[in-house]
């Protein structure tokens, strides 16, 4: 009887402890998204996926690409002259007026916090002269990032015109990962409230971020919401806890806030950051033909700290030639480190730890004589 009471007491304590927290194993996760993915921000490791490469419309998450292109291709202190087209686009708006002049940085806050479609058009026309030219820039950047299953037809994501505006959860995670490496972009999407000028209105425009997770989940620092009838609810989220930064994408997801919270809880409960490789540690020595020195070490330029589950299978393999021809530059990429997990793999470059010059004729003769002498001594 005492044991039963003790067990009941422990159960009550555990239920109270986990009352506000859903702890899931991956096979117990039930999400409403038609497509979803979660990746480690630093390494790109896929931590969860569900139909991650199905092409789907992405609504206003489009604006992640619009914003990062604006940051990379303009002076944020420049004033943008607003034309007539921003007023005609419809949907969510920050109320731009034709003839108004507004700083590019303020436009970006309007774009990413209030999801201003008018801001997207104003940005596109300022940078490229027309929306069409800006869209070309968007598609070129998507290909550069590796988002090969993404195609843009406008800078805002509205269901307008041809049905050829799409991405995948995987591609969108790559685009978000790329954008978040820019500190200005990160600062903007993590902002909850912002006041920007509004023409002659001394009170300005009061902006509030549409991303509720900035308030609901400790550690969330971005990035973008989206909704149209075709796309359904879309959400891209970035969260950091104890140095572990995660990007979650959900597409066509009726319960996006809760699904994202459950995915983040699952990841933080099941994965821990572990140092797999120390930077500059020699992992393999390879021969350098006609080089001085004639052996060089291969190493990673960075510490490889990866999210790994408890008791997870991890295998590392060094992929490199057995020898290379001189000269070899310091930090020249000469191989790869393949890290295999239960559910995928990652590859990281391995570089030469030192310079190896090409030996000249005299040095080559001396090297040959030395090797002959050494061989003679060993066989004597």
FENWOPE-V934873 format. One record per pair of residues at least 24 apart in sequence whose ideal C-beta (glycine too) atoms are under 6 Angstrom apart, sorted by sequence separation. I is the first residue (numbers start at 1). J is the second residue. D is the distance in Angstrom with one decimal. If there is no record, write none. Layout:
I_J_D + I_J_D
This chain:
79_103_5.9 + 80_104_5.7 + 147_171_3.6 + 213_237_5.8 + 279_303_4.8 + 328_352_5.1 + 330_354_5.5 + 92_117_5.8 + 93_118_4.8 + 94_119_5.6 + 235_260_6.0 + 239_264_5.4 + 278_303_6.0 + 315_340_4.4 + 330_355_4.6 + 78_104_5.2 + 91_117_4.5 + 80_107_5.9 + 147_174_5.2 + 241_268_5.7 + 277_304_4.1 + 76_104_4.9 + 89_117_4.7 + 146_174_5.5 + 147_175_5.5 + 275_303_5.9 + 276_304_4.6 + 328_356_4.3 + 76_105_4.0 + 89_118_5.8 + 145_174_5.4 + 244_273_5.3 + 313_342_5.2 + 74_104_5.2 + 145_175_5.9 + 275_305_5.1 + 276_306_5.4 + 312_342_5.8 + 326_356_5.3 + 327_357_5.3 + 124_155_4.5 + 190_221_4.0 + 327_358_4.6 + 86_118_3.8 + 89_121_5.3 + 190_222_5.4 + 273_305_5.3 + 326_358_4.0 + 145_178_4.9 + 189_222_3.4 + 189_223_4.5 + 273_307_5.8 + 274_308_4.9 + 284_318_5.0 + 289_323_5.6 + 86_121_4.3 + 120_155_4.2 + 283_318_5.7 + 291_326_3.2 + 85_121_5.2 + 86_122_4.6 + 120_156_3.9 + 271_307_4.0 + 287_323_4.0 + 288_324_5.8 + 289_325_5.1 + 290_326_4.8 + 298_334_5.9 + 286_323_6.0 + 298_335_5.5 + 70_108_6.0 + 271_309_5.8 + 288_326_5.1 + 117_156_4.2 + 270_309_5.6 + 82_122_5.2 + 288_328_5.7 + 67_108_5.7 + 80_122_5.5 + 67_111_5.9 + 217_261_5.7 + 67_112_5.6 + 212_257_5.9 + 80_126_4.5 + 176_223_5.5 + 63_111_5.4 + 301_351_5.6 + 298_350_4.3 + 70_123_4.9 + 74_127_5.7 + 66_120_5.3 + 73_127_5.1 + 299_353_5.2 + 60_115_4.8 + 296_352_5.1 + 297_353_4.3 + 180_238_5.8 + 296_354_5.7 + 176_236_5.1 + 296_356_5.3 + 293_356_5.8 + 291_356_3.9 + 292_357_5.4 + 91_158_5.4 + 292_359_5.0 + 69_137_5.8 + 288_356_4.5 + 290_358_5.6 + 157_226_6.0 + 159_228_4.8 + 290_359_5.5 + 177_247_5.9 + 159_230_4.7 + 176_247_5.2 + 65_138_5.2 + 173_247_5.2 + 112_188_5.3 + 173_249_5.0 + 112_189_5.3 + 172_249_4.8 + 109_188_6.0 + 108_188_5.5 + 169_249_4.4 + 113_194_5.9 + 169_251_5.4 + 109_194_4.7 + 109_196_5.6 + 66_155_4.4 + 106_196_3.9 + 114_207_5.0 + 55_149_5.8 + 113_207_4.4 + 62_157_3.4 + 115_210_5.8 + 113_209_4.5 + 60_157_4.7 + 59_157_4.6 + 109_207_5.8 + 100_199_5.3 + 97_199_6.0 + 57_165_6.0 + 57_166_5.7 + 58_167_4.7 + 65_175_5.8 + 55_166_4.5 + 64_175_5.6 + 68_179_4.1 + 71_182_5.9 + 94_205_5.8 + 64_176_5.8 + 55_168_5.8 + 71_184_5.4 + 71_185_5.7 + 53_168_4.8 + 64_179_5.4 + 52_169_4.7 + 53_170_5.3 + 68_185_5.6 + 52_170_4.3 + 37_169_4.2 + 36_169_5.7 + 37_170_5.5 + 35_169_4.5 + 39_173_4.9 + 37_173_5.2 + 64_224_5.4 + 61_224_4.9 + 61_226_4.3 + 60_226_3.7 + 59_226_3.1 + 59_227_5.4 + 59_228_4.6 + 59_231_4.1 + 57_230_4.9 + 61_234_5.0 + 57_231_3.9 + 59_234_4.9 + 61_236_5.1 + 58_234_5.4 + 56_251_4.8 + 41_245_3.8 + 41_247_5.5 + 38_246_5.9 + 39_247_5.2 + 38_248_4.7 + 37_249_5.2 + 36_250_4.7 + 48_263_5.9 + 35_251_4.4 + 33_250_4.1 + 34_252_4.0 + 33_253_3.6 + 47_267_5.2 + 32_253_5.6 + 32_254_4.7 + 32_255_4.5 + 38_263_5.4 + 33_259_5.8 + 32_259_5.9 + 31_259_4.3 + 38_267_5.8 + 29_266_5.9 + 22_262_5.8 + 24_266_4.7 + 23_269_5.6 + 43_306_5.3 + 40_307_5.0 + 46_344_5.7 + 45_346_5.8
